[in-house]
């Protein structure tokens, strides 16, 4: 496959489709659908599934009530899975047997409050695992969640009050499991990234073993998605919402990990927001925190993040606490406004082919980088190097600015605004580790090496192979110096560009890549030019079209304990210029065709909180 090609003479090559445009437009190149589908880029569904799964969170422990819930969900067409379903305990077998008859995949909690504690009570026996046998026999996907293990390791494992709450009267028996307060989950202060990696790996594998080797990873306050996949997680899960920052960079990490390890990935959207939580009923205070449908995050935020999670390539999406937010009660299962919105969402995604998420740029960081934006330190504890700071600045200052409400104070007037952000350069990026094989690397037209890289012989071999297959590799001056004689060999293999040193005026620090270079990459590889007010956008590819998702996150004002308000002054205006011949444009929300003007430009007005999908169907 040759990706770095001249559009004047090689437009017929099947690996890439390159189209010349008029003199005012720059050269650009994009991948064909066939190439993306055959090069490990296509969406991977759950094993045993050929469709997207939208789950109910929490199921009744009574079989008759479970049957009623499933009946309502099927009638209202508002989902097709359970996460979590019944606890993975032996006495849940009749419930699992029924769900096997329904044909739904099921994610379980292990049924122990100390789920993440290594050496604690959460150890499943053979009878617990056997309870899932009917699902196994039907070929339905099941897994047992190891939730927020990164946050546990670095935070809760040192929190004695958390252990007291979990173990109660048995605290004295388990207090030896509490880690030293200043060591971020480690028994001894590690001195190298390798030590950190091996410690986290041993911890994860211990939990995986104690859950019958069925554990799936869910991370929120960390960026450890690729490590969980490497260590055996069958599903790469994210928790978003809650108080979690860095939403879009976490998606880039998870999708990259899914492609690197050929695993499905998922998102769980948490309704907790600074202590308040979305539940059913009217807005009310319970102690110092709010509850009710207007508490926690806004319904508009849930709508935006659900759609974006689906369009970004998830196999499974879980609206946390939905057993409480979708129904007025569990007697007659009357739908709330949230439940009706869930039915709208499920109908929408079942009615449209989302295509393949288009990400022409692979951001490659070192296998042992241990990037952890929440802690602000590699592996939660090590002192950041210049390379680590460059990685952080790339995600937080350039690609997804304003997404850090952990170290920066949340917006006082609208603390929800940081959860989804406008994307100056689109969402065209996957994050890979340097352990990625050459077959995956070669799937990306652009490979951007970022941070401190160990140029091992194996990694150099993968880079050479990707170069020979047409990928372009971007490196820093520091990388060039570290490569020494190998740099000349790499240049002989293909297109290697040594980036100019650039200091970001926002930070005053040297950056991995300049904004000008990022803009030039988008100009070259984006099939649709998007201009106007700041907007969040990504683009997907189908066999005969390009689909653009546009999200206006502005103007939706939400505090944890107050109802949402909408500021209509935050309407934005966007222009889209397709860079290929267009047959017609379909707006998914209205199911209507839109015409381009004589200048081949589409102008849009997007209301606050609105999500717009436009499918640009290619001319024959």
C-alpha positions, 0 to 999 in steps of 0.5 A: 500500500502506498499512501504518500503519492502524487495525485497528478499521476497515481490517482488510480492506485487502489490503496488511496484515493487522491482527488485534485481540486481547483487552484484555490484548494490545496492538494489532499489525500484520503483513504478509501473505504475498502482500504480502511475496512481491510486494514484493521480500522473497521468497527469491532462489535462484541464477540457474537454480535454484529450490531451496536449494543445500548444497555440498561444499567442495573437489573432486578434480582427477581426473575419476574421483574427482570422479564417485565423490564426486558419486555418494556425495553423491547416494546419501547425499543430502547436497548439490547443489553445489560451492563451491569446485569445480575451479579456474577454469583452462583444464585444469579444463574436463573437470571442469566439463563433467561437473558441467554434466551433473550439473546442479550450480551451481559456485563456483570459486576462481581457482587463484592464491594471491594471489586478492585482490591487485590487480596480482598474478598472479591474472588469468584469461585467455579460456581459463580463462573458456572452461572454464566454457562447458558450465555456461553453456550449461546455464544453471547458476550459476557464479562465481569467489570473491573471498574475504575481500577486505575483510580483505585490503584492511585487513589482509593488504595491509599484511602483508609476511610474508603476501606472502612466504608467497604469492609465495615466491621471487618476493617481490622482484618483487611487494613493491611491492604491499605497502601502507604499514603504517599506512594500512589498505590505502590508498596515502594517508590518505583524509580523507572517506568518499567517498574511501574508498568510491571507493578500495574500489570501484576495488579491487573492480572491478579484481579483478572485471575480472581474474576475467572479471567473474564474481567473487562477494564473500565478506566476513568481517571487514567489513560491506561486503556492500551495496557488493559487490552495488552494484559487480556481485557476482552473489552476496552471500557471508558467511564466518562461524565462523572467528574472525569476530565479529558473526555476526547483524549480518552476516546482517542486512546481507547479507539487507538487501543482497540485498533492496536489490539483488535478489541471492541471498546465501550463507554459508560456515561456516569450521571454523578457530577460534583456529588450530585446525581441524576435519578428519577423524580423532582429535583431535591436536596439529599444532604448537601447534594442534589438528586432527581432528573434535573440533578447531575449532568444535563439530559442534553449532555447525555444526548451529545455524549451518547451520539458521539460515543456511538459515532466514534466507534464504540461496540457498547454504550452504557448510560449509568444509573439508567434503571433509575433515570429511564423509569418513573418507578419499577412498578409500571415501568413508565418512561421518564423524559430520559427514558424517552430520549434513550428510545429516540437515541436507539431508534436513531442509531439503528436507522443509520450506518455510522461507517468507519471512524476516520483517523488518518493520524496515529499519535505514537507514544512510548510503550512505557510512557504511562500517560496519566493526565488526571495525576499529571505524572507518568504512571501516577507518580514519576516526575514528568520529563520534557517529553511527557509535558509535550504529550500533555500539551498536545492533548490539552492545549492543542487538540482538545483545549479546555478539557482539563477541569482537574488541574484547572478550575471548572467554569463557575457559571457552567462547570459542564462546559469542559466535558465536550470541547470544540476541536480546532483540528477535528477528531482525526487522531488515534493514540497508539503505543510503540509496541504496535505492530507494523500492520497497524502502523501502516494503516495510518497515512501519518505517524506522529512520534510524541514524547520520549521514545525508546527506539528499540530494534523491534520498533524501528523495524515496525517504523521502517515497514510502515514507511515502506508501505507509504506512511509518513513519519513525523519526528522531533529534533530530539528524536532525530538526535536520539536516532543517530545513524538509524535516521539515515536508514529510516529516510531511505525507507520512506518519507521521514520529516523532522519537525521544526521546533515550535514554542506554543505561545499559550504555554511558552513551552516547546511542543511536539508539533506546531499548530501550523503543521497540524492545520496543514495535515487537516488540509491535506487529509480532511475530505471536507473543509470545515470553517466558522465558529469553534465546533466539535467535529469528526468524520466517518467513512462509508463505502459511498459517502463521508459523514460529518458529525457537528456538535455545538457544546456551547450555550448549555448551562448546567450546574450539578444542583440546578436545572439546565438553562439554554443561552440562545446567543450561543448559536454558531455558524459553520461552512462546509466545503466538500473536496470531492464530487458530491451527488447529494447531501442527506441531513440525518436528523430531518431525513431531508436532502440539502443542496450545495450553493453555486460555490459548492459550499454548505452554510449551517446554523447550529443551535446550542446543544445541537448535534448535526449529522450530514452525509455527503454521498459521492458522485458516481 
